[in-house]
Amino acid sequence: MRRRLCLLALPLLLSATGCSSPGYFEAVQPSTSQRAVVYLYRPEATTPGLMKPLRFDYPDLQIDGQSIGTLKYNKHRWVELAPGRHSLRITGLSQIAKWEPRDITYPFTVNPGEIKYLKVDVQYKLDEMVLGQPAPRYLIRVIPQRGEEAVYEIRQTQAQHNKE
């Protein structure tokens, strides 16, 4: 009897501990050979411990001065663009953002038919933090990733839709 109870409790225990398998991810292709797709993603922070930097905060993403929406913790989104030079701005200076850090601007170029992956990496800046410090310090950067690596990180995140 005891063994049966243990076997019945095992699936419940596993689901309660948050064990989950990675999601399926397949990149969206450009709608024509004369367009490009850019993925922007913000994976979980690798900072040790339970507290994750800016977990409940999210910036507005703007490309060439136009908002494409926010980017929440552990989410990804994509946008289709014309080939050429573009500028990504990560900002809290808009009504839809909940983000205090200073703006980051990242220039990039896309080619026709290209799929580009840009990781928004948010970590604690542990080497500049000390006990008793009034506020944490953050390392926030945009890191271009090769597709072969990005897909493994993106599949751990969830898609963020335009209404979010």
Backbone torsions as a table, in degrees:
resi	resn	phi	psi	omega
1	MET	NA	-45.1	179.8
2	ARG	-61.8	-39.9	-179.9
3	ARG	-63.7	-41.0	178.5
4	ARG	-62.0	-43.0	178.8
5	LEU	-61.7	-41.0	178.7
6	CYS	-63.8	-42.7	179.8
7	LEU	-66.8	-36.5	177.6
8	LEU	-70.6	-32.6	-177.9
9	ALA	-78.9	-21.4	-176.6
10	LEU	-58.5	-49.6	178.6
11	PRO	-61.4	-36.9	178.4
12	LEU	-65.3	-42.9	179.4
13	LEU	-63.3	-43.4	179.6
14	LEU	-64.0	-39.4	179.4
15	SER	-71.0	-31.1	-179.7
16	ALA	-74.4	-24.4	-178.7
17	THR	-83.5	-3.0	176.3
18	GLY	84.9	13.6	178.1
19	CYS	-65.3	124.9	177.5
20	SER	-148.0	153.9	178.6
21	SER	-92.3	157.1	179.4
22	PRO	-64.4	151.9	-180.0
23	GLY	-78.7	168.1	176.4
24	TYR	-84.8	138.9	177.6
25	PHE	-140.3	129.2	172.3
26	GLU	-135.8	125.9	-175.8
27	ALA	-65.0	142.4	173.6
28	VAL	-73.8	134.8	178.4
29	GLN	-87.7	150.3	175.0
30	PRO	-57.1	146.8	-176.6
31	SER	-66.8	-27.6	174.8
32	THR	-140.4	167.1	179.4
33	SER	-70.2	-10.3	179.6
34	GLN	-99.0	11.8	178.2
35	ARG	-121.1	169.4	177.5
36	ALA	-135.4	156.6	177.1
37	VAL	-118.7	135.3	176.5
38	VAL	-119.7	124.4	173.9
39	TYR	-96.8	132.9	173.8
40	LEU	-118.6	127.3	-177.8
41	TYR	-141.6	150.0	-178.1
42	ARG	-128.9	90.9	-177.9
43	PRO	-74.1	170.3	175.7
44	GLU	-56.6	147.4	176.8
45	ALA	-71.9	147.3	179.3
46	THR	-92.9	5.3	179.5
47	THR	-60.0	132.9	179.4
48	PRO	-66.8	153.7	177.1
49	GLY	99.7	176.8	-176.9
50	LEU	-80.5	-32.0	-178.5
51	MET	-77.1	126.0	178.5
52	LYS	-113.4	137.7	-174.3
53	PRO	-65.5	129.4	174.8
54	LEU	53.3	35.5	-176.9
55	ARG	-59.0	-36.7	-176.2
56	PHE	-102.3	8.4	179.4
57	ASP	-108.3	153.0	-178.2
58	TYR	-151.3	136.2	179.3
59	PRO	-89.0	163.5	168.5
60	ASP	-87.0	132.7	175.6
61	LEU	-99.1	126.9	179.3
62	GLN	-125.3	131.8	175.3
63	ILE	-116.4	122.8	-178.5
64	ASP	54.0	38.8	176.4
65	GLY	83.7	-2.3	-179.6
66	GLN	-110.0	129.3	179.5
67	SER	-68.9	136.3	172.5
68	ILE	-110.5	4.3	179.2
69	GLY	115.3	-177.7	179.9
70	THR	-89.8	169.6	174.5
71	LEU	-131.7	104.5	-177.8
72	LYS	-84.1	166.5	179.9
73	TYR	-57.8	131.9	177.2
74	ASN	59.9	39.6	179.2
75	LYS	-129.2	166.4	173.4
76	HIS	-142.0	157.6	175.1
77	ARG	-150.0	165.5	179.8
78	TRP	-135.7	158.7	178.2
79	VAL	-143.4	143.1	177.2
80	GLU	-97.6	134.9	-176.2
81	LEU	-132.8	160.1	170.0
82	ALA	-74.9	150.6	177.4
83	PRO	-62.0	154.1	176.8
84	GLY	128.2	-167.3	-179.0
85	ARG	-84.8	138.4	179.0
86	HIS	-138.4	167.1	178.5
87	SER	-131.7	124.3	175.4
88	LEU	-96.9	131.9	175.2
89	ARG	-122.2	125.9	175.9
90	ILE	-104.5	114.5	-170.5
91	THR	-139.3	154.5	171.6
92	GLY	-108.6	3.5	-175.9
93	LEU	-91.8	50.4	175.1
94	SER	-146.3	164.4	-177.1
95	GLN	-69.9	-25.5	-176.6
96	ILE	-87.8	-11.3	-176.5
97	ALA	-87.0	151.8	169.6
98	LYS	-130.3	79.5	-166.3
99	TRP	-153.6	121.6	-179.1
100	GLU	-95.5	-29.6	-176.8
101	PRO	-57.9	157.8	179.1
102	ARG	-63.9	156.8	-179.4
103	ASP	-62.3	148.6	172.7
104	ILE	-122.5	132.7	175.4
105	THR	-116.5	133.6	-177.8
106	TYR	-133.2	110.9	176.7
107	PRO	-81.0	143.6	178.1
108	PHE	-152.3	163.1	179.6
109	THR	-126.1	139.9	173.5
110	VAL	-123.6	147.5	178.9
111	ASN	-104.9	160.0	178.0
112	PRO	-56.0	132.9	177.8
113	GLY	79.3	-2.3	-175.5
114	GLU	-79.8	148.2	168.5
115	ILE	-116.5	118.2	-177.5
116	LYS	-111.7	143.9	-179.2
117	TYR	-119.9	122.0	177.6
118	LEU	-120.2	117.5	-179.5
119	LYS	-92.0	127.2	173.2
120	VAL	-95.7	104.0	-174.0
121	ASP	-97.9	120.8	-179.1
122	VAL	-123.0	116.6	-178.5
123	GLN	-135.3	160.0	168.0
124	TYR	-72.0	143.7	175.9
125	LYS	-93.1	78.0	-170.3
126	LEU	-60.7	-33.0	-178.0
127	ASP	-70.0	-11.9	178.5
128	GLU	-112.4	7.5	-178.7
129	MET	-105.7	138.1	178.0
130	VAL	-133.3	158.2	178.3
131	LEU	-60.8	139.2	179.0
132	GLY	86.0	-3.0	178.6
133	GLN	-67.3	135.5	-174.2
134	PRO	-67.3	-28.5	-178.0
135	ALA	-144.3	147.6	178.1
136	PRO	-70.5	162.1	175.1
137	ARG	-112.6	146.2	-175.5
138	TYR	-123.5	149.4	170.2
139	LEU	-112.1	111.2	-178.1
140	ILE	-122.9	125.2	-177.9
141	ARG	-150.6	158.3	174.1
142	VAL	-103.2	125.9	-177.0
143	ILE	-123.1	115.7	174.6
144	PRO	-67.8	138.0	-178.1
145	GLN	-122.9	147.4	172.1
146	ARG	-71.6	143.4	-178.2
147	GLY	-54.9	-37.9	-178.2
148	GLU	-61.6	-30.0	179.8
149	GLU	-92.5	-40.2	-175.2
150	ALA	-60.6	-39.0	-176.2
151	VAL	-61.1	-31.2	179.0
152	TYR	-72.9	-31.5	176.3
153	GLU	-78.7	-41.8	-177.7
154	ILE	-64.0	-35.9	-178.1
155	ARG	-68.1	-13.6	174.8
156	GLN	-85.2	-10.6	-178.9
157	THR	-101.9	177.2	177.1
158	GLN	-115.0	147.8	177.1
159	ALA	-66.6	138.1	175.4
160	GLN	-109.2	123.5	-175.7
161	HIS	-89.9	164.6	-174.1
162	ASN	-57.0	-31.2	-178.6
163	LYS	-77.7	-9.8	178.5
164	GLU	-88.5	NA	NA
